[in-house]
Amino acid sequence: MTAMTLTREDWLAASIGARDADVYGCSEPAAPRGTLGWFARALVWVMGEKDAPRPLANPRLEAMRRFGCAVRSGHQPGVVLVSGLHALGVQPVQLAQISSFLQL
């Protein structure tokens, strides 16, 4: 893989983000149950899951998903998100490729 090539998983994560934007309105991922307190877990058990996407396990792919969600919903991705993607090895040219693809 060259520095300017996105992986299949990167494209899939961005596509999942675009789908999340269409279905959920680009809401934040639901918190993993392990991070919830006992009362919150009980409420989830009684009330059911709220409509929100589950976060992806890989930090790079989760950041790509959030980027795809922001682009599809017409929002400018935040500086923190873009900086995080750069720190994870994603180049600005790659982000431009995803943006142009998802805005079609």
DSSP file with accessible surface (Angstrom, degrees, kcal/mol):
  #  RESIDUE AA STRUCTURE BP1 BP2  ACC     N-H-->O    O-->H-N    N-H-->O    O-->H-N    TCO  KAPPA ALPHA  PHI   PSI    X-CA   Y-CA   Z-CA
    1    1 A M              0   0  166      0, 0.0     2,-0.1     0, 0.0     6,-0.0   0.000 360.0 360.0 360.0 126.8    0.0    0.0    0.0
    2    2 A T    >   -     0   0   89      1,-0.1     3,-1.5     4,-0.1     0, 0.0  -0.383 360.0-102.6 -83.6 170.3    1.4    3.3   -1.0
    3    3 A A  T 3  S+     0   0   74      1,-0.3    88,-0.3    -2,-0.1    -1,-0.1   0.743 120.8  49.0 -65.3 -23.3    1.1    6.5    1.1
    4    4 A M  T 3  S+     0   0   90     86,-0.1     2,-0.5    89,-0.1    -1,-0.3   0.272  91.4  96.2-102.0  11.9   -1.7    7.8   -1.2
    5    5 A T    <   -     0   0   67     -3,-1.5     2,-0.3     0, 0.0    89,-0.1  -0.888  61.9-145.7-108.1 129.7   -3.8    4.7   -1.3
    6    6 A L        -     0   0   13     -2,-0.5     2,-0.1     1,-0.1    -4,-0.1  -0.698  22.7-122.1 -86.6 143.8   -6.9    4.1    0.8
    7    7 A T     >  -     0   0   39     -2,-0.3     4,-2.0     1,-0.1     5,-0.2  -0.351  22.8-109.9 -79.0 165.4   -7.6    0.6    1.9
    8    8 A R  H  > S+     0   0  180      1,-0.2     4,-2.5     2,-0.2     5,-0.2   0.895 121.7  54.8 -59.3 -39.6  -10.8   -1.2    1.2
    9    9 A E  H  > S+     0   0  100      1,-0.2     4,-2.6     2,-0.2    -1,-0.2   0.868 103.9  54.3 -64.7 -36.9  -11.6   -1.0    4.9
   10   10 A D  H  > S+     0   0    2      2,-0.2     4,-2.3     1,-0.2    -1,-0.2   0.938 110.6  45.7 -60.7 -47.0  -11.1    2.8    4.8
   11   11 A W  H  X S+     0   0   81     -4,-2.0     4,-2.3     1,-0.2    -2,-0.2   0.901 113.2  50.1 -63.5 -40.6  -13.6    3.1    2.0
   12   12 A L  H  X S+     0   0   77     -4,-2.5     4,-2.6     2,-0.2    -2,-0.2   0.913 109.6  50.6 -65.0 -41.3  -16.1    0.8    3.7
   13   13 A A  H  X S+     0   0    3     -4,-2.6     4,-2.2     2,-0.2    -2,-0.2   0.919 111.4  47.9 -63.6 -41.9  -15.8    2.8    7.0
   14   14 A A  H  X S+     0   0    1     -4,-2.3     4,-2.1     1,-0.2    -1,-0.2   0.898 111.9  50.6 -65.2 -38.0  -16.5    6.0    5.2
   15   15 A S  H  X S+     0   0   49     -4,-2.3     4,-2.4     2,-0.2    -2,-0.2   0.887 108.3  51.9 -66.6 -38.5  -19.5    4.4    3.4
   16   16 A I  H  X S+     0   0   68     -4,-2.6     4,-2.8     2,-0.2    -2,-0.2   0.916 108.8  51.5 -62.5 -41.5  -20.8    3.2    6.7
   17   17 A G  H  X S+     0   0    0     -4,-2.2     4,-2.1     2,-0.2    -2,-0.2   0.903 108.7  50.4 -61.4 -40.8  -20.5    6.7    8.0
   18   18 A A  H  X S+     0   0    3     -4,-2.1     4,-1.8     2,-0.2    -2,-0.2   0.917 111.6  48.0 -64.1 -41.2  -22.5    8.0    5.0
   19   19 A R  H  X S+     0   0  134     -4,-2.4     4,-2.6     1,-0.2     5,-0.3   0.917 109.1  53.6 -65.1 -41.7  -25.2    5.4    5.6
   20   20 A D  H  X>S+     0   0    6     -4,-2.8     4,-3.0     1,-0.2     6,-1.0   0.895 106.6  52.8 -59.1 -39.7  -25.3    6.4    9.3
   21   21 A A  H  X5S+     0   0   11     -4,-2.1     4,-0.8     4,-0.2    -1,-0.2   0.902 112.3  45.3 -62.6 -39.5  -25.8   10.0    8.3
   22   22 A D  H  <5S+     0   0  104     -4,-1.8    -2,-0.2     2,-0.1    -1,-0.2   0.885 124.8  31.5 -70.6 -38.2  -28.8    8.9    6.1
   23   23 A V  H  <5S+     0   0   84     -4,-2.6    -2,-0.2    -5,-0.1    -3,-0.2   0.909 134.0  22.4 -88.4 -47.3  -30.3    6.6    8.7
   24   24 A Y  H  <5S-     0   0   75     -4,-3.0     3,-0.2    -5,-0.3    -3,-0.2   0.436 100.0-113.4-103.9  -5.5  -29.5    8.2   12.1
   25   25 A G     << -     0   0   56     -4,-0.8    -4,-0.2    -5,-0.6    -3,-0.1   0.812  68.1 -67.5  75.1  25.0  -28.8   11.8   11.1
   26   26 A a  S    S+     0   0   34     -6,-1.0    -1,-0.2     1,-0.1    -5,-0.1   0.874  82.3 168.4  64.0  41.6  -25.1   11.5   12.0
   27   27 A S        -     0   0   43     -7,-0.3    -1,-0.1    -3,-0.2     3,-0.1  -0.373  43.6 -86.3 -78.4 164.4  -25.6   11.1   15.8
   28   28 A E        -     0   0  134      1,-0.1    -1,-0.1    -2,-0.1     3,-0.1  -0.368  53.5 -93.6 -67.7 150.3  -22.8   10.0   18.0
   29   29 A P        -     0   0   24      0, 0.0    25,-0.2     0, 0.0    -1,-0.1  -0.293  46.8 -98.8 -62.5 149.7  -22.2    6.3   18.4
   30   30 A A        -     0   0    7     23,-2.3     3,-0.1     1,-0.1    19,-0.0  -0.401  43.2-104.5 -66.0 145.2  -23.9    4.6   21.3
   31   31 A A        -     0   0   49      1,-0.1    -1,-0.1    23,-0.1     5,-0.1  -0.473  39.2-102.8 -71.0 140.3  -21.7    4.1   24.3
   32   32 A P    >   -     0   0   69      0, 0.0     3,-1.7     0, 0.0     4,-0.4  -0.372  29.2-122.0 -60.3 142.1  -20.4    0.5   24.8
   33   33 A R  G >  S+     0   0  121      1,-0.3     3,-1.4     2,-0.2     8,-0.1   0.818 108.7  66.1 -58.8 -31.4  -22.4   -1.1   27.6
   34   34 A G  G 3  S+     0   0   75      1,-0.3    -1,-0.3     7,-0.0     7,-0.0   0.752  98.8  52.8 -63.5 -21.8  -19.3   -1.8   29.6
   35   35 A T  G <  S+     0   0  101     -3,-1.7    -1,-0.3     2,-0.1     2,-0.2   0.544  92.8  93.3 -91.4  -5.4  -18.7    1.9   30.0
   36   36 A L  S <  S-     0   0   43     -3,-1.4     2,-0.0    -4,-0.4    -3,-0.0  -0.578  77.0-118.8 -87.3 149.0  -22.2    2.5   31.4
   37   37 A G     >  -     0   0   45     -2,-0.2     4,-2.6     1,-0.1     5,-0.2  -0.240  35.7 -95.9 -74.8 175.1  -23.0    2.5   35.1
   38   38 A W  H  > S+     0   0  191      1,-0.2     4,-2.0     2,-0.2     5,-0.1   0.882 124.2  49.8 -64.7 -37.2  -25.4    0.0   36.7
   39   39 A F  H  > S+     0   0  123      2,-0.2     4,-2.3     1,-0.2    -1,-0.2   0.926 111.4  48.0 -68.7 -42.3  -28.4    2.4   36.5
   40   40 A A  H  > S+     0   0   34      1,-0.2     4,-2.4     2,-0.2    -2,-0.2   0.900 111.1  51.0 -64.5 -40.5  -27.8    3.3   32.9
   41   41 A R  H  X S+     0   0  112     -4,-2.6     4,-2.4     1,-0.2    -1,-0.2   0.896 109.4  51.3 -63.5 -38.4  -27.5   -0.4   32.0
   42   42 A A  H  X S+     0   0   43     -4,-2.0     4,-2.5    -5,-0.2    -2,-0.2   0.914 109.4  50.0 -65.0 -40.9  -30.8   -1.1   33.8
   43   43 A L  H  X S+     0   0   84     -4,-2.3     4,-3.6     2,-0.2     5,-0.4   0.910 110.4  49.8 -63.4 -41.1  -32.4    1.7   31.8
   44   44 A V  H  X S+     0   0   34     -4,-2.4     4,-2.1     1,-0.2    -2,-0.2   0.916 111.2  50.0 -62.8 -39.8  -31.1    0.3   28.5
   45   45 A W  H  < S+     0   0  215     -4,-2.4    -2,-0.2    -5,-0.2    -1,-0.2   0.923 119.4  36.6 -64.7 -41.7  -32.4   -3.1   29.6
   46   46 A V  H  < S+     0   0   98     -4,-2.5    -2,-0.2     1,-0.1    -3,-0.2   0.934 128.5  32.1 -76.6 -46.8  -35.9   -1.7   30.4
   47   47 A M  H  < S-     0   0  150     -4,-3.6    -3,-0.2    -5,-0.2    -2,-0.2   0.665 105.5-129.2 -88.9 -19.6  -36.2    0.9   27.6
   48   48 A G     <  -     0   0   39     -4,-2.1    -1,-0.2    -5,-0.4     2,-0.1  -0.197  42.3 -40.5  91.7 172.0  -34.2   -0.8   24.9
   49   49 A E        -     0   0   82     -4,-0.1     2,-0.2     1,-0.1    -5,-0.0  -0.458  58.3-125.5 -71.7 142.4  -31.4    0.4   22.8
   50   50 A K        -     0   0  144     -2,-0.1     2,-1.2     1,-0.1   -20,-0.1  -0.520  35.5 -94.4 -83.3 158.5  -31.5    4.0   21.4
   51   51 A D  S    S+     0   0  142     -2,-0.2    -1,-0.1   -27,-0.0   -24,-0.1  -0.629  78.7 117.5 -76.3  99.4  -31.2    4.5   17.7
   52   52 A A        -     0   0   11     -2,-1.2   -24,-0.1   -26,-0.0   -22,-0.0  -0.960  64.9-101.8-158.1 146.7  -27.5    5.2   17.2
   53   53 A P        -     0   0    6      0, 0.0   -23,-2.3     0, 0.0    -2,-0.0  -0.340  35.6-114.8 -69.4 154.0  -24.8    3.5   15.3
   54   54 A R        -     0   0  112    -25,-0.2   -23,-0.1     1,-0.1     2,-0.0  -0.713  35.0-110.3 -84.9 139.6  -22.3    1.3   17.1
   55   55 A P        -     0   0   49      0, 0.0     2,-0.2     0, 0.0    -1,-0.1  -0.384  32.0-111.4 -68.8 149.2  -18.7    2.6   17.0
   56   56 A L        -     0   0   52      2,-0.1     6,-0.1     1,-0.1     7,-0.0  -0.529  20.2-128.5 -77.3 150.2  -16.2    0.7   15.0
   57   57 A A  S    S+     0   0  109     -2,-0.2    -1,-0.1     4,-0.1     3,-0.0   0.847  89.2  74.7 -72.5 -33.7  -13.5   -1.2   17.0
   58   58 A N  S  > S-     0   0   78      1,-0.1     4,-2.8     2,-0.0     5,-0.2  -0.682  75.7-143.5 -83.9 126.7  -10.5    0.2   15.0
   59   59 A P  H  > S+     0   0   92      0, 0.0     4,-2.2     0, 0.0     5,-0.2   0.876 100.3  49.7 -59.1 -38.1   -9.7    3.9   15.9
   60   60 A R  H  > S+     0   0   46      2,-0.2     4,-2.4     1,-0.2     5,-0.2   0.940 113.3  45.5 -65.8 -45.1   -8.7    4.7   12.3
   61   61 A L  H  > S+     0   0   36      2,-0.2     4,-2.5     1,-0.2    -1,-0.2   0.885 111.3  52.5 -68.1 -35.5  -11.8    3.1   10.9
   62   62 A E  H  X S+     0   0   22     -4,-2.8     4,-2.5     2,-0.2    -1,-0.2   0.913 110.1  48.8 -65.4 -39.6  -14.1    4.8   13.5
   63   63 A A  H  X S+     0   0    5     -4,-2.2     4,-2.4    -5,-0.2    -2,-0.2   0.908 111.2  49.9 -65.7 -39.1  -12.5    8.2   12.6
   64   64 A M  H  X S+     0   0    1     -4,-2.4     4,-2.7     2,-0.2    -2,-0.2   0.898 110.0  51.5 -65.0 -38.2  -13.1    7.4    8.9
   65   65 A R  H  X S+     0   0    4     -4,-2.5     4,-2.4     2,-0.2    -2,-0.2   0.941 111.1  46.6 -63.0 -46.3  -16.7    6.5    9.7
   66   66 A R  H  X S+     0   0   95     -4,-2.5     4,-2.3     2,-0.2    -2,-0.2   0.884 112.3  51.1 -65.3 -35.7  -17.2    9.8   11.6
   67   67 A F  H  X S+     0   0    7     -4,-2.4     4,-2.6     2,-0.2     5,-0.2   0.941 110.8  48.0 -64.9 -46.4  -15.6   11.7    8.7
   68   68 A G  H  X S+     0   0    0     -4,-2.7     4,-2.4     1,-0.2    -2,-0.2   0.883 111.3  51.3 -61.5 -37.2  -17.9   10.0    6.1
   69   69 A a  H  X S+     0   0    2     -4,-2.4     4,-2.1     2,-0.2     6,-0.2   0.929 111.3  46.9 -65.5 -45.1  -20.9   10.8    8.3
   70   70 A A  H  <>S+     0   0   13     -4,-2.3     5,-2.2     1,-0.2     4,-0.5   0.927 113.7  47.8 -64.2 -43.6  -19.9   14.5    8.6
   71   71 A V  H ><5S+     0   0    7     -4,-2.6     3,-1.2     1,-0.2    -2,-0.2   0.939 112.4  48.3 -64.8 -46.2  -19.3   14.8    4.9
   72   72 A R  H 3<5S+     0   0   91     -4,-2.4    -1,-0.2     1,-0.3    -2,-0.2   0.887 110.6  51.1 -63.7 -36.0  -22.6   13.1    3.8
   73   73 A S  T 3<5S-     0   0   44     -4,-2.1    -1,-0.3    -5,-0.2    -2,-0.2   0.520 117.9-111.9 -82.9  -0.4  -24.6   15.2    6.2
   74   74 A G  T < 5S+     0   0   67     -3,-1.2     2,-0.2    -4,-0.5    -3,-0.2   0.567  71.3 136.2  85.7  10.6  -23.1   18.4    4.8
   75   75 A H      < -     0   0  120     -5,-2.2    -1,-0.3    -6,-0.2    -2,-0.1  -0.615  61.3-114.4 -89.3 151.3  -21.1   19.4    7.9
   76   76 A Q        -     0   0  174     -2,-0.2    -5,-0.1     1,-0.1    -1,-0.0  -0.738  40.2-115.4 -79.0 121.4  -17.5   20.6    7.9
   77   77 A P        -     0   0   19      0, 0.0   -10,-0.1     0, 0.0    -1,-0.1  -0.337  38.5-105.5 -58.8 139.3  -15.5   17.9    9.7
   78   78 A G     >  -     0   0   44      1,-0.1     4,-2.5     4,-0.0     5,-0.2  -0.185  17.7-117.0 -66.8 158.0  -14.1   19.3   13.0
   79   79 A V  H  > S+     0   0  120      1,-0.2     4,-3.0     2,-0.2     5,-0.2   0.889 115.7  54.3 -61.9 -39.3  -10.4   20.2   13.4
   80   80 A V  H  > S+     0   0  128      2,-0.2     4,-2.4     1,-0.2    -1,-0.2   0.923 110.0  46.7 -63.2 -43.2  -10.1   17.5   16.1
   81   81 A L  H  > S+     0   0   18      2,-0.2     4,-2.3     1,-0.2    -2,-0.2   0.946 115.1  45.0 -63.9 -47.9  -11.4   14.8   13.8
   82   82 A V  H  X S+     0   0   35     -4,-2.5     4,-2.4     1,-0.2    -2,-0.2   0.918 113.6  50.2 -65.6 -40.9   -9.2   15.8   10.9
   83   83 A S  H  X S+     0   0   63     -4,-3.0     4,-2.4    -5,-0.2    -1,-0.2   0.907 110.0  51.3 -62.9 -40.1   -6.1   16.2   13.1
   84   84 A G  H  X S+     0   0   30     -4,-2.4     4,-1.5    -5,-0.2    -1,-0.2   0.893 109.1  50.3 -63.0 -39.9   -6.8   12.7   14.5
   85   85 A L  H  <>S+     0   0    0     -4,-2.3     5,-2.6     2,-0.2    -2,-0.2   0.912 110.0  50.2 -64.6 -41.3   -7.1   11.3   11.0
   86   86 A H  H ><5S+     0   0   76     -4,-2.4     3,-1.6     1,-0.2    -2,-0.2   0.913 109.1  51.9 -62.4 -41.0   -3.7   12.9   10.1
   87   87 A A  H 3<5S+     0   0   89     -4,-2.4    -1,-0.2     1,-0.3    -2,-0.2   0.808 106.4  55.0 -64.7 -28.2   -2.2   11.4   13.2
   88   88 A L  T 3<5S-     0   0   73     -4,-1.5    -1,-0.3    -5,-0.2    -2,-0.2   0.347 128.8 -96.8 -87.0   4.7   -3.5    8.0   12.1
   89   89 A G  T < 5S+     0   0   35     -3,-1.6     2,-0.5     1,-0.3    -3,-0.2   0.567  76.3 141.0  97.5   9.0   -1.8    8.4    8.8
   90   90 A V      < -     0   0    1     -5,-2.6    -1,-0.3    -6,-0.1    -2,-0.1  -0.757  41.9-142.2 -88.9 128.2   -4.6    9.6    6.6
   91   91 A Q     >  -     0   0   79     -2,-0.5     4,-1.9   -88,-0.3     3,-0.4  -0.504  19.9-115.5 -87.8 155.1   -3.3   12.3    4.1
   92   92 A P  H  > S+     0   0   76      0, 0.0     4,-2.2     0, 0.0     5,-0.2   0.861 116.7  57.6 -57.1 -35.0   -5.3   15.4    3.0
   93   93 A V  H  > S+     0   0   72      1,-0.2     4,-2.0     2,-0.2     5,-0.1   0.899 105.5  50.3 -63.1 -38.0   -5.5   14.1   -0.5
   94   94 A Q  H  > S+     0   0    4     -3,-0.4     4,-2.2     2,-0.2    -1,-0.2   0.899 108.9  50.6 -67.7 -40.5   -7.2   10.9    0.8
   95   95 A L  H  X S+     0   0   12     -4,-1.9     4,-2.7     1,-0.2    -1,-0.2   0.894 109.2  52.3 -64.2 -36.7   -9.7   12.9    2.7
   96   96 A A  H  X S+     0   0   59     -4,-2.2     4,-2.6     2,-0.2     5,-0.2   0.888 107.2  52.7 -65.4 -37.5  -10.4   14.9   -0.4
   97   97 A Q  H  X S+     0   0   73     -4,-2.0     4,-2.0     2,-0.2    -2,-0.2   0.933 111.8  45.1 -63.0 -44.8  -11.0   11.7   -2.4
   98   98 A I  H  X S+     0   0    0     -4,-2.2     4,-2.7     2,-0.2     5,-0.2   0.930 112.8  51.5 -65.1 -43.8  -13.5   10.5    0.2
   99   99 A S  H  X S+     0   0   26     -4,-2.7     4,-1.5     1,-0.2    -2,-0.2   0.932 111.2  46.2 -59.3 -47.7  -15.2   13.9    0.3
  100  100 A S  H  < S+     0   0   72     -4,-2.6    -1,-0.2     1,-0.2     4,-0.2   0.878 114.0  49.2 -65.9 -35.9  -15.7   14.1   -3.5
  101  101 A F  H >< S+     0   0  103     -4,-2.0     3,-1.1    -5,-0.2    -2,-0.2   0.929 113.0  45.5 -67.8 -44.1  -16.9   10.5   -3.6
  102  102 A L  H 3< S+     0   0    6     -4,-2.7    -1,-0.2     1,-0.2    -2,-0.2   0.704 107.1  58.6 -77.5 -16.9  -19.5   10.9   -0.8
  103  103 A Q  T 3<        0   0  135     -4,-1.5    -1,-0.2    -5,-0.2    -2,-0.2   0.434 360.0 360.0 -90.9   1.7  -20.8   14.2   -2.1
  104  104 A L    <         0   0  171     -3,-1.1    -3,-0.0    -4,-0.2    -4,-0.0  -0.288 360.0 360.0 -65.5 360.0  -21.8   12.7   -5.5
